[in-house]
Amino acid sequence: MQAFKRASSTALRAVVFACLFTMTACQTLVPEPAPEVLPEPVQPAPEKPVVVKPAPPKPAPPPPVAVLFNGDIATYTEVADALQAVIPNRLMIIDLSTQDSSTLQSQLTEHNVAQVVAIGDKALEQSRLIPELDVIYAQAFTADASMRGVPALPPASMQLSYWLVQQPTIRRVGVLGSAAFADALEEIEQAGALLGIEVDSQIVTNDKQAWFEFRRMLPTIDGFVFLPDANILSPSAIQRMLAHGSKNELAFLTYNALLFKLGAQLHITHNPRNVAEQLARLIDDRALQTLPQTTFRARTRGMEEFVDVNG
């Protein structure tokens, strides 16, 4: 009996030992899960400050350009209106027929005017009295070679070329002028020489001398240019020239609408838009000196409307 008890006790101890061994083995074979590693919190990148660049400053507007003219003369007004269309919002229009000339300089100074477009001889004369102005002329016959502007007459070569197209029989032309028109006389002579037209030109001092020279050249010329020279052409002298010329079938070129109505065969005048475009170039580029008209308007006897003639 005791032996049985000893055997049972031994067996029990063996079973307990086996269970303990098994549990230990199980605990040894199954590793404990690794502790969860949380990621480091991501720090947001610092926001870059928004830099607002200031808008570039607007360029200062160009100073105004004053336009001086006599509003009572339609041809001057036409050029002033055309210039306003070419250069809008920049011109200061001054009509000398209503402007007090004594306040002209102070008015220009008040508006910081440095450039003036003088349309006509009166405007040119008044603008030249004001110092330190860039004066640009148009429709002025008293401008000299040192001044900037657009000559009042189209190039003589363009005029004579067109006249020849209309009247191919013209071979000898007469022209008279005072000393103020000496350059115009010379230009007509040079243009005539290039076109095969002989030009008889004379400088005279008054209407009596003009009438004398006209009668002298009348038998030998078939065309005459009436320059717009009030220094030598009085209304009575003009009427006598037209009357005697018509009797001799003389062709007249004029720049005046009234003389055209009185019998001149060819009427040439400026194209206001073309003059304005040339003036705009002179305003923008002070290095330019003189720009000729490149287009003019013309009509011949029997025509009511002008045609544009291009150079």
C-alpha positions as CSV (number, residue, x, y, z in Angstrom):
1,M,0.0,0.0,0.0
2,Q,2.7,2.4,0.8
3,A,4.4,1.4,-2.3
4,F,1.3,2.4,-4.3
5,K,1.1,5.7,-2.5
6,R,4.7,6.4,-3.3
7,A,4.1,5.5,-6.9
8,S,1.0,7.6,-7.1
9,S,2.8,10.6,-5.5
10,T,5.6,10.2,-7.9
11,A,3.3,10.0,-10.9
12,L,1.4,13.1,-9.7
13,R,4.6,15.0,-9.3
14,A,5.6,14.0,-12.9
15,V,2.3,15.2,-14.3
16,V,2.5,18.5,-12.5
17,F,6.1,18.9,-13.6
18,A,5.1,18.1,-17.2
19,C,2.3,20.7,-17.1
20,L,4.6,23.3,-15.7
21,F,7.2,22.4,-18.3
22,T,4.6,22.7,-21.0
23,M,3.4,26.1,-19.8
24,T,6.9,27.3,-19.6
25,A,7.6,26.0,-23.1
26,C,4.5,27.6,-24.4
27,Q,5.4,30.9,-22.8
28,T,8.8,30.6,-24.3
29,L,7.7,29.7,-27.8
30,V,5.1,32.4,-28.2
31,P,6.9,35.8,-28.1
32,E,5.1,38.7,-26.7
33,P,3.9,41.3,-29.2
34,A,6.3,44.2,-29.7
35,P,5.1,47.4,-28.2
36,E,3.4,49.6,-30.8
37,V,5.7,52.4,-31.9
38,L,3.8,55.5,-32.7
39,P,5.2,57.7,-35.5
40,E,6.6,61.0,-34.5
41,P,4.1,63.7,-35.0
42,V,4.8,65.6,-38.3
43,Q,5.3,69.2,-37.6
44,P,3.7,71.3,-40.4
45,A,6.1,73.4,-42.4
46,P,5.9,77.0,-41.4
47,E,3.8,79.0,-43.9
48,K,5.8,81.4,-46.0
49,P,4.6,84.9,-45.6
50,V,2.7,86.2,-48.6
51,V,4.6,89.1,-50.1
52,V,2.3,91.4,-52.1
53,K,4.4,93.3,-54.6
54,P,3.2,96.9,-55.0
55,A,2.1,97.7,-58.5
56,P,4.6,99.6,-60.5
57,P,4.0,103.3,-60.5
58,K,2.1,104.5,-63.5
59,P,4.3,106.6,-65.8
60,A,3.6,110.3,-65.6
61,P,1.4,111.6,-68.4
62,P,3.3,113.6,-71.0
63,P,3.0,117.3,-70.6
64,P,0.3,119.0,-72.7
65,V,1.0,120.4,-76.1
66,A,-0.6,123.8,-76.8
67,V,-2.1,124.4,-80.2
68,L,-2.3,128.0,-81.2
69,F,-4.4,129.1,-84.2
70,N,-6.9,131.6,-85.4
71,G,-10.3,130.0,-85.3
72,D,-11.7,132.5,-87.8
73,I,-9.6,130.9,-90.6
74,A,-11.2,127.6,-91.7
75,T,-8.0,126.0,-93.0
76,Y,-6.3,126.5,-89.7
77,T,-9.3,125.1,-87.8
78,E,-9.2,122.0,-90.0
79,V,-5.6,121.3,-89.1
80,A,-6.3,121.8,-85.4
81,D,-9.3,119.4,-85.5
82,A,-7.3,116.8,-87.4
83,L,-4.5,117.0,-84.8
84,Q,-6.9,116.5,-82.0
85,A,-8.0,113.3,-83.8
86,V,-4.4,112.1,-84.2
87,I,-3.3,113.0,-80.6
88,P,-6.4,112.8,-78.4
89,N,-6.4,113.9,-74.7
90,R,-3.1,115.6,-74.9
91,L,-3.7,119.0,-76.6
92,M,-4.5,122.3,-75.1
93,I,-6.4,124.2,-77.7
94,I,-6.0,128.0,-77.7
95,D,-8.0,130.0,-80.3
96,L,-6.2,133.3,-80.7
97,S,-9.3,134.9,-82.1
98,T,-10.8,134.7,-78.6
99,Q,-7.7,134.5,-76.4
100,D,-6.2,137.5,-74.8
101,S,-2.6,137.5,-76.1
102,S,-1.3,139.2,-72.9
103,T,-2.2,136.2,-70.8
104,L,-0.9,133.6,-73.2
105,Q,2.5,133.1,-71.6
106,S,1.1,132.8,-68.1
107,Q,-1.5,130.3,-69.3
108,L,1.2,128.1,-70.9
109,T,3.4,128.4,-67.8
110,E,0.5,127.4,-65.5
111,H,0.0,124.2,-67.5
112,N,3.7,123.3,-67.8
113,V,3.6,123.6,-71.6
114,A,6.9,123.0,-73.2
115,Q,5.8,122.4,-76.8
116,V,3.6,124.6,-79.0
117,V,2.1,123.9,-82.4
118,A,1.6,127.2,-84.1
119,I,-0.8,127.1,-87.0
120,G,-0.6,130.2,-89.2
121,D,1.8,133.1,-89.2
122,K,0.1,135.0,-86.4
123,A,0.3,132.0,-84.1
124,L,4.0,131.5,-85.0
125,E,4.8,135.1,-84.3
126,Q,3.2,135.0,-80.8
127,S,4.7,131.7,-79.8
128,R,8.2,132.9,-80.8
129,L,7.9,135.7,-78.2
130,I,7.8,133.2,-75.4
131,P,11.2,131.8,-74.4
132,E,12.2,128.2,-74.0
133,L,9.4,126.7,-76.0
134,D,9.7,124.0,-78.6
135,V,7.7,125.6,-81.4
136,I,6.4,123.5,-84.3
137,Y,4.8,125.4,-87.2
138,A,2.2,124.6,-89.8
139,Q,0.5,126.7,-92.5
140,A,3.0,129.5,-91.9
141,F,4.9,131.2,-94.6
142,T,7.2,133.2,-92.3
143,A,9.0,130.2,-90.8
144,D,12.8,130.1,-91.5
145,A,15.1,127.2,-92.0
146,S,16.1,127.0,-88.3
147,M,12.6,126.2,-87.2
148,R,10.8,122.8,-87.0
149,G,7.5,122.2,-88.8
150,V,5.5,121.3,-91.8
151,P,5.8,123.7,-94.8
152,A,2.5,125.4,-95.8
153,L,2.8,124.3,-99.4
154,P,3.2,120.7,-100.7
155,P,6.5,119.9,-102.5
156,A,6.7,121.8,-105.8
157,S,7.7,118.6,-107.6
158,M,4.4,117.0,-106.5
159,Q,2.4,120.0,-107.6
160,L,4.0,120.4,-111.0
161,S,3.8,116.6,-111.7
162,Y,0.1,116.7,-111.1
163,W,-0.3,119.8,-113.2
164,L,1.4,118.1,-116.1
165,V,-0.9,115.2,-115.8
166,Q,-3.9,117.5,-116.0
167,Q,-2.5,119.8,-118.7
168,P,0.3,118.1,-120.6
169,T,0.9,121.1,-122.9
170,I,2.4,123.2,-120.1
171,R,6.1,123.9,-120.9
172,R,6.9,127.3,-119.5
173,V,5.6,128.6,-116.1
174,G,5.8,132.1,-114.5
175,V,5.8,132.8,-110.8
176,L,6.2,136.0,-108.7
177,G,7.0,136.5,-105.1
178,S,8.4,138.8,-102.5
179,A,11.7,138.1,-100.8
180,A,9.8,136.2,-98.1
181,F,9.0,133.6,-100.8
182,A,12.5,133.3,-102.2
183,D,12.8,129.7,-101.1
184,A,9.4,128.8,-102.7
185,L,10.5,130.4,-106.0
186,E,13.8,128.4,-105.9
187,E,12.0,125.2,-105.2
188,I,9.6,125.7,-108.1
189,E,12.6,126.4,-110.4
190,Q,14.4,123.2,-109.3
191,A,11.2,121.1,-109.7
192,G,10.5,122.5,-113.1
193,A,14.0,121.7,-114.3
194,L,13.6,118.0,-113.3
195,L,10.2,117.8,-115.1
196,G,11.3,119.7,-118.3
197,I,9.4,122.8,-117.4
198,E,11.1,126.2,-117.8
199,V,10.3,128.5,-114.9
200,D,10.4,132.3,-115.2
201,S,10.5,133.5,-111.6
202,Q,11.0,137.0,-110.3
203,I,11.2,138.6,-106.8
204,V,9.2,141.8,-106.7
205,T,8.5,144.3,-103.9
206,N,4.9,145.5,-104.5
207,D,1.8,144.9,-106.6
208,K,2.8,147.5,-109.3
209,Q,6.0,145.7,-109.9
210,A,4.2,142.4,-109.9
211,W,1.8,143.6,-112.5
212,F,4.7,144.9,-114.7
213,E,6.5,141.6,-114.5
214,F,3.4,139.6,-115.2
215,R,2.7,141.5,-118.4
216,R,6.3,141.1,-119.4
217,M,6.2,137.3,-119.1
218,L,2.7,136.8,-120.3
219,P,3.4,136.3,-124.1
220,T,6.0,133.5,-123.3
221,I,4.3,131.4,-120.6
222,D,1.5,128.9,-120.7
223,G,1.0,128.6,-116.9
224,F,1.3,130.9,-113.9
225,V,1.6,130.1,-110.2
226,F,-0.3,132.4,-107.8
227,L,1.7,132.1,-104.7
228,P,-0.2,133.2,-101.6
229,D,1.9,136.3,-101.1
230,A,-0.1,139.2,-99.8
231,N,3.0,141.4,-99.9
232,I,2.8,141.8,-103.7
233,L,-0.7,140.6,-104.7
234,S,-3.4,143.2,-104.0
235,P,-7.0,142.3,-105.0
236,S,-6.8,144.7,-108.0
237,A,-3.5,143.2,-109.3
238,I,-5.0,139.7,-109.0
239,Q,-8.1,140.7,-110.9
240,R,-6.1,142.2,-113.7
241,M,-3.8,139.2,-114.0
242,L,-6.8,136.8,-114.1
243,A,-8.5,138.9,-116.8
244,H,-5.4,139.3,-119.0
245,G,-4.4,135.7,-118.5
246,S,-7.8,134.4,-119.5
247,K,-7.7,136.4,-122.7
248,N,-4.4,134.6,-123.5
249,E,-5.6,131.2,-122.5
250,L,-3.2,131.1,-119.6
251,A,-3.6,128.3,-117.0
252,F,-3.4,129.4,-113.4
253,L,-2.5,127.4,-110.4
254,T,-3.8,128.8,-107.1
255,Y,-4.0,127.9,-103.4
256,N,-7.0,130.0,-102.8
257,A,-10.7,128.9,-103.2
258,L,-11.8,132.4,-104.3
259,L,-9.2,132.6,-107.1
260,F,-10.4,129.2,-108.2
261,K,-13.9,130.5,-108.5
262,L,-12.7,133.6,-110.3
263,G,-11.1,131.5,-113.1
264,A,-8.0,129.6,-112.0
265,Q,-7.7,126.2,-113.6
266,L,-6.1,124.3,-110.8
267,H,-6.7,124.6,-107.0
268,I,-4.3,122.9,-104.6
269,T,-4.6,122.8,-100.9
270,H,-3.3,120.8,-97.9
271,N,-4.8,117.6,-96.6
272,P,-5.5,118.4,-92.9
273,R,-5.0,114.8,-91.8
274,N,-1.7,114.5,-93.5
275,V,-0.4,117.7,-92.0
276,A,-1.6,116.5,-88.5
277,E,0.2,113.2,-88.9
278,Q,3.4,115.0,-89.7
279,L,3.0,117.3,-86.8
280,A,2.5,114.4,-84.5
281,R,5.8,112.9,-85.6
282,L,7.6,116.2,-84.9
283,I,6.0,116.4,-81.4
284,D,7.2,112.9,-80.5
285,D,10.7,113.2,-82.0
286,R,12.5,116.4,-81.3
287,A,15.4,115.3,-83.5
288,L,13.2,115.8,-86.6
289,Q,13.5,119.2,-88.2
290,T,11.1,119.7,-91.1
291,L,8.6,117.2,-92.6
292,P,6.9,117.9,-96.0
293,Q,3.4,117.2,-96.8
294,T,3.1,113.8,-98.5
295,T,-0.5,114.2,-99.6
296,F,-2.4,117.2,-100.9
297,R,-5.9,117.9,-102.2
298,A,-6.5,119.2,-105.7
299,R,-9.4,120.0,-108.1
300,T,-9.4,121.3,-111.6
301,R,-11.9,123.4,-113.5
302,G,-15.3,121.7,-113.6
303,M,-14.6,119.6,-110.4
304,E,-16.7,120.3,-107.3
305,E,-14.9,117.9,-105.0
306,F,-11.2,117.6,-104.2
307,V,-9.2,114.5,-104.9
308,D,-6.3,113.3,-102.8
309,V,-2.9,113.3,-104.5
310,N,-0.1,111.2,-103.1
311,G,3.5,111.8,-103.5
